[in-house]
Amino acid sequence: MTLPKAVKIVEVGPRDGLQNEKDFVSTATKIELINRLSAAGFPNIESASFVSPKWVPQMGDGAEVMAGIERRAGAIYSVLTPNLRGFEGALAARADEIVIFGAASEAFSQKNINCSIAESIERFVPVAQAAKEHGIRIRGSVSCSLGCPYQGEVPVASVVDVVERFAALGCDEIDIADTIGVGTPRRTREVFEAVTKVFPRERLSGHFHDTYGQALANIYAALEEGIAIFHASVAGLGGCPYAKGATGNVATEDVLYLMNGLGIHTGIDLNQVVAAGDFISTAIGRANVSRAGKALLAKQRSEPACA
Amino acid sequence: MTLPKAVKIVEVGPRDGLQNEKDFVSTATKIELINRLSAAGFPNIESASFVSPKWVPQMGDGAEVMAGIERRAGAIYSVLTPNLRGFEGALAARADEIVIFGAASEAFSQKNINCSIAESIERFVPVAQAAKEHGIRIRGSVSCSLGCPYQGEVPVASVVDVVERFAALGCDEIDIADTIGVGTPRRTREVFEAVTKVFPRERLSGHFHDTYGQALANIYAALEEGIAIFHASVAGLGGCPYAKGATGNVATEDVLYLMNGLGIHTGIDLNQVVAAGDFISTAIGRANVSRAGKALLAKQRSEPACA
């Protein structure tokens, strides 16, 4: 077993996390969060979404957020773009990377956007072309890769099919996303084993949710498959829209603690991330759900320390 | 990679979990919890502690608990015995197995019981002899196997040393316990690789805490080392005495969800365990910290379901 020596951690809290928080988070708070994450050393931060504010009011201030943040040289600031109009916004906001979405589950695609998987990805053709013309990176995210809230089991072949479609669109990076956190390590390895046959391993990422507590075990299993890009959300921002009170995105602090313990380089300062997680949890009045974050904060605040 | 086809899950919530809960839990509630866990199919339940009620008032009703439970044929009901007096209590209570403790950390041993590791284990000689005479199983638990709240790093050789001492005492089973949850998968594998050289793999167990969110990744890593006995606490009962507000024992529901996903046989009904976790959390007015437990309860209570 040889694990990667270094991994890229993509911080998705400011977009994927906050999008699932109920109350509107002020633009200033979003900007401070992103600035703190940049300072902590993240090479890639999913920062905003250029979707219609009618659908996602939480993300209505994407242009202001992107204009207000201090960008660290070399870091990638990604934004979601569902269509050409969103792409225009991303372009004006000087996004480094756009993110497009497709589900590996036909039932999910039909229920969520009322069209087939194939149609949904076809719609991104003009967006991808525009991004290529402007030299902007494209990331494709394959949701429901390990299971679907509507159809349950998702065939590995469906995941491979969506990865191939995203590859054909020219995606620079493709996320295997366990949107509802139902995956376990064996399935995780099976899916990555299959998709690495059709897309370069070093440009595939794992996006895991901790809804059933499996995220870190799945990340470890993915590392064993040579995967070296992982998504995480500071303080575990964002819940599971399919189960009230359940956990959503895996917490960044927990992922960093894992990587540090494995001796895998991330370039990110865990203590600064713990502080950023404490900042945003306090700012929005939400429980910090990172276990490592809570333990390290408790350690700072009391004695005897927990290690 | 070949994982075990079946594992034994030792439910430690009624003892290790409840012992770390602040308010006294009634004897009737403890009995109902154990009965529910027996009905769910656990082959082994850590049920009580025969320590001085002066030191651990929460466990002062061990005799009543053991007398009140309905025992499932073939299941093992374990109790903690710090000394001969405790052993007499265990014997009178018809315990199937006694549990004795030793730390792999010299600093922890000195700080907690004011003697060296070697002395602390020497003190168990008469207890172990008495257990052997009465045909009662002996389990030895090696605390701080992956790290210590006082000395930090714990050498692998220290863990091996304690395992050898427990083996010499005649222990039937030995737990490698990450008392403060600081371990990560590489270290977990290193420790198990070392201890399996001095004690049979099939009689070694992994006792993990989720304080830094690493428990399931560590369990998965231990499975890869062929370990097939794991401890878990329903609803994640018990906190971390070294960090207020932090998580303690890994939640049984999360461990069972992992095993089910890996196709590993446990003989335990996850749904009954989820119900037992809901019962005890409600009964003692404490948040259920099992992620799988919360997700499955949310799924039962609302639609659309999370998978």
Contacts between the chains, C-beta under 8 A, distances in Angstrom:
chain1	res1	chain2	res2	distance
A	1	B	224	7.9
A	147	B	307	5.3
A	148	B	307	7.3
A	149	B	304	5.7
A	149	B	305	6.2
A	149	B	306	6.0
A	149	B	307	5.5
A	150	B	304	7.3
A	152	B	307	6.7
A	180	B	306	5.3
A	180	B	307	5.0
A	181	B	295	7.3
A	181	B	306	7.7
A	182	B	306	7.8
A	182	B	307	4.3
A	183	B	261	7.4
A	184	B	257	7.3
A	184	B	258	5.8
A	184	B	260	7.8
A	184	B	261	2.6
A	184	B	262	5.8
A	185	B	220	5.4
A	185	B	258	7.6
A	185	B	261	7.4
A	185	B	262	6.6
A	186	B	261	6.7
A	186	B	262	5.1
A	186	B	263	7.0
A	187	B	261	6.7
A	210	B	291	5.9
A	211	B	291	6.4
A	211	B	292	8.0
A	211	B	295	4.8
A	211	B	306	6.1
A	212	B	254	6.7
A	212	B	257	4.9
A	212	B	291	5.8
A	212	B	292	4.2
A	212	B	295	5.5
A	213	B	210	8.0
A	213	B	216	5.9
A	213	B	251	6.8
A	213	B	253	7.9
A	213	B	254	3.5
A	213	B	257	6.9
A	213	B	258	7.8
A	213	B	290	7.1
A	213	B	291	3.6
A	213	B	292	5.4
A	214	B	216	6.3
A	214	B	254	7.4
A	214	B	257	6.8
A	214	B	258	6.2
A	214	B	261	7.1
A	214	B	292	8.0
A	216	B	213	5.9
A	216	B	214	6.3
A	216	B	216	6.0
A	216	B	217	4.2
A	217	B	216	4.2
A	217	B	217	4.8
A	217	B	219	7.3
A	217	B	220	4.5
A	217	B	258	6.2
A	219	B	217	7.3
A	220	B	185	5.4
A	220	B	217	4.4
A	220	B	220	6.0
A	220	B	221	6.8
A	221	B	220	6.8
A	224	B	1	7.9
A	240	B	295	7.1
A	240	B	306	5.5
A	242	B	304	5.9
A	242	B	305	6.8
A	242	B	306	3.9
A	242	B	307	7.4
A	243	B	294	7.7
A	243	B	295	5.1
A	243	B	298	3.8
A	243	B	299	5.9
A	243	B	302	7.2
A	243	B	305	7.2
A	243	B	306	3.3
A	244	B	298	5.4
A	244	B	302	5.9
A	245	B	294	5.8
A	245	B	298	5.5
A	246	B	291	7.2
A	246	B	294	5.3
A	246	B	295	4.2
A	246	B	298	5.1
A	246	B	306	5.9
A	247	B	291	5.1
A	247	B	294	7.3
A	247	B	295	7.5
A	251	B	213	6.8
A	253	B	213	7.9
A	254	B	212	6.7
A	254	B	213	3.5
A	254	B	214	7.5
A	257	B	184	7.3
A	257	B	212	4.9
A	257	B	213	6.9
A	257	B	214	6.8
A	258	B	184	5.8
A	258	B	185	7.6
A	258	B	213	7.8
A	258	B	214	6.2
A	258	B	217	6.2
A	260	B	184	7.8
A	261	B	183	7.4
A	261	B	184	2.6
A	261	B	185	7.4
A	261	B	186	6.7
A	261	B	187	6.7
A	261	B	214	7.1
A	262	B	184	5.8
A	262	B	185	6.6
A	262	B	186	5.1
A	263	B	186	7.0
A	290	B	213	7.1
A	291	B	210	5.9
A	291	B	211	6.4
A	291	B	212	5.8
A	291	B	213	3.7
A	291	B	246	7.2
A	291	B	247	5.1
A	292	B	211	8.0
A	292	B	212	4.2
A	292	B	213	5.4
A	292	B	214	8.0
A	294	B	243	7.8
A	294	B	245	5.8
A	294	B	246	5.3
A	294	B	247	7.3
A	295	B	181	7.3
A	295	B	211	4.8
A	295	B	212	5.5
A	295	B	240	7.1
A	295	B	243	5.1
A	295	B	246	4.2
A	295	B	247	7.5
A	298	B	240	8.0
A	298	B	243	3.8
A	298	B	244	5.4
A	298	B	245	5.5
A	298	B	246	5.1
A	299	B	243	5.8
A	302	B	243	7.2
A	302	B	244	5.9
A	304	B	149	5.7
A	304	B	150	7.3
A	304	B	242	5.9
A	305	B	149	6.2
A	305	B	242	6.8
A	305	B	243	7.2
A	306	B	149	6.0
A	306	B	180	5.4
A	306	B	181	7.7
A	306	B	182	7.8
A	306	B	211	6.1
A	306	B	240	5.5
A	306	B	242	3.9
A	306	B	243	3.2
A	306	B	246	5.9
A	307	B	147	5.2
A	307	B	148	7.3
A	307	B	149	5.5
A	307	B	152	6.7
A	307	B	180	5.0
A	307	B	182	4.3
A	307	B	242	7.3
